[in-house]
Amino acid sequence: MEKPKTRVTGTGASTVPFQTRVAPAAKAAIEAAARRSGVSVAYYTEKLIQQLEESNALPVIHPPRLQQEELPIPAA
């Protein structure tokens, strides 16, 4: 696995790329919260995670449940 390229910010902090796919509503919620806060989505996301970690509130999320059986499809 290739080591991610790091970048140093104006404050001297190292950063790495972080890309993911989310539902449009989740993306819109984060963008709106960042906009209301007057910060970038990257900064908002980083600080949100930091605050959750500091309060020991970063939850363990269970994976989605797979469909156990095939659903019948009535003939047309």
Short mmCIF file of the C-alpha atoms (twelve columns), coordinates in Angstrom:
data_MODEL
# 
_entry.id   MODEL 
# 
loop_
_atom_site.group_PDB 
_atom_site.id 
_atom_site.type_symbol 
_atom_site.label_atom_id 
_atom_site.label_alt_id 
_atom_site.label_comp_id 
_atom_site.label_asym_id 
_atom_site.label_seq_id 
_atom_site.Cartn_x 
_atom_site.Cartn_y 
_atom_site.Cartn_z 
_atom_site.pdbx_PDB_model_num 
ATOM 1  C CA . MET A 1  0.000   0.000   0.000   1 
ATOM 2  C CA . GLU A 2  1.354   3.365   -1.017  1 
ATOM 3  C CA . LYS A 3  1.927   5.938   1.702   1 
ATOM 4  C CA . PRO A 4  -0.498  8.889   1.286   1 
ATOM 5  C CA . LYS A 5  1.034   12.173  0.191   1 
ATOM 6  C CA . THR A 6  1.069   14.653  3.035   1 
ATOM 7  C CA . ARG A 7  0.735   18.387  2.815   1 
ATOM 8  C CA . VAL A 8  1.703   20.929  5.456   1 
ATOM 9  C CA . THR A 9  -0.770  23.712  6.240   1 
ATOM 10 C CA . GLY A 10 0.044   27.306  7.131   1 
ATOM 11 C CA . THR A 11 -0.059  26.324  10.807  1 
ATOM 12 C CA . GLY A 12 2.507   23.571  10.251  1 
ATOM 13 C CA . ALA A 13 0.013   20.709  10.599  1 
ATOM 14 C CA . SER A 14 0.329   17.737  8.254   1 
ATOM 15 C CA . THR A 15 -2.716  16.753  6.215   1 
ATOM 16 C CA . VAL A 16 -3.567  13.798  3.947   1 
ATOM 17 C CA . PRO A 17 -6.302  13.378  1.330   1 
ATOM 18 C CA . PHE A 18 -9.595  11.990  2.632   1 
ATOM 19 C CA . GLN A 19 -12.222 11.071  0.076   1 
ATOM 20 C CA . THR A 20 -15.383 9.064   0.584   1 
ATOM 21 C CA . ARG A 21 -18.843 8.551   -0.858  1 
ATOM 22 C CA . VAL A 22 -21.865 9.530   1.216   1 
ATOM 23 C CA . ALA A 23 -25.563 10.071  0.628   1 
ATOM 24 C CA . PRO A 24 -26.379 13.474  -0.882  1 
ATOM 25 C CA . ALA A 25 -28.241 14.461  2.300   1 
ATOM 26 C CA . ALA A 26 -25.178 13.732  4.464   1 
ATOM 27 C CA . LYS A 27 -22.957 15.807  2.172   1 
ATOM 28 C CA . ALA A 28 -25.448 18.673  2.201   1 
ATOM 29 C CA . ALA A 29 -25.665 18.566  6.013   1 
ATOM 30 C CA . ILE A 30 -21.884 18.801  6.456   1 
ATOM 31 C CA . GLU A 31 -21.593 21.551  3.835   1 
ATOM 32 C CA . ALA A 32 -24.378 23.549  5.481   1 
ATOM 33 C CA . ALA A 33 -22.867 23.173  8.950   1 
ATOM 34 C CA . ALA A 34 -19.443 24.242  7.655   1 
ATOM 35 C CA . ARG A 35 -20.996 27.241  5.887   1 
ATOM 36 C CA . ARG A 36 -22.880 28.286  9.065   1 
ATOM 37 C CA . SER A 37 -19.618 27.966  10.986  1 
ATOM 38 C CA . GLY A 38 -17.760 30.049  8.400   1 
ATOM 39 C CA . VAL A 39 -15.143 27.352  7.759   1 
ATOM 40 C CA . SER A 40 -14.230 24.869  5.023   1 
ATOM 41 C CA . VAL A 41 -15.751 21.407  4.878   1 
ATOM 42 C CA . ALA A 42 -12.289 19.934  5.544   1 
ATOM 43 C CA . TYR A 43 -11.759 22.073  8.655   1 
ATOM 44 C CA . TYR A 44 -15.306 21.422  9.895   1 
ATOM 45 C CA . THR A 45 -14.950 17.645  9.454   1 
ATOM 46 C CA . GLU A 46 -11.569 17.571  11.193  1 
ATOM 47 C CA . LYS A 47 -12.806 19.610  14.167  1 
ATOM 48 C CA . LEU A 48 -16.029 17.582  14.408  1 
ATOM 49 C CA . ILE A 49 -14.011 14.364  14.690  1 
ATOM 50 C CA . GLN A 50 -11.624 16.010  17.163  1 
ATOM 51 C CA . GLN A 51 -14.513 17.142  19.393  1 
ATOM 52 C CA . LEU A 52 -16.127 13.697  19.294  1 
ATOM 53 C CA . GLU A 53 -12.810 12.029  20.194  1 
ATOM 54 C CA . GLU A 54 -12.142 14.466  23.049  1 
ATOM 55 C CA . SER A 55 -15.531 13.724  24.593  1 
ATOM 56 C CA . ASN A 56 -15.068 9.986   23.957  1 
ATOM 57 C CA . ALA A 57 -18.182 10.102  21.803  1 
ATOM 58 C CA . LEU A 58 -16.899 8.748   18.484  1 
ATOM 59 C CA . PRO A 59 -19.311 5.820   18.171  1 
ATOM 60 C CA . VAL A 60 -18.725 2.321   16.868  1 
ATOM 61 C CA . ILE A 61 -21.054 1.915   13.908  1 
ATOM 62 C CA . HIS A 62 -22.339 -1.528  13.031  1 
ATOM 63 C CA . PRO A 63 -22.213 -2.481  9.353   1 
ATOM 64 C CA . PRO A 64 -25.482 -2.496  7.419   1 
ATOM 65 C CA . ARG A 65 -27.446 -5.715  7.643   1 
ATOM 66 C CA . LEU A 66 -27.526 -7.731  4.472   1 
ATOM 67 C CA . GLN A 67 -30.839 -8.928  3.133   1 
ATOM 68 C CA . GLN A 68 -31.198 -12.511 4.391   1 
ATOM 69 C CA . GLU A 69 -33.556 -13.852 1.769   1 
ATOM 70 C CA . GLU A 70 -34.576 -13.079 -1.751  1 
ATOM 71 C CA . LEU A 71 -37.901 -11.280 -1.941  1 
ATOM 72 C CA . PRO A 72 -40.497 -12.737 -4.309  1 
ATOM 73 C CA . ILE A 73 -41.265 -10.661 -7.375  1 
ATOM 74 C CA . PRO A 74 -44.771 -11.282 -8.750  1 
ATOM 75 C CA . ALA A 75 -44.996 -12.053 -12.463 1 
ATOM 76 C CA . ALA A 76 -46.264 -9.196  -14.578 1 
# 
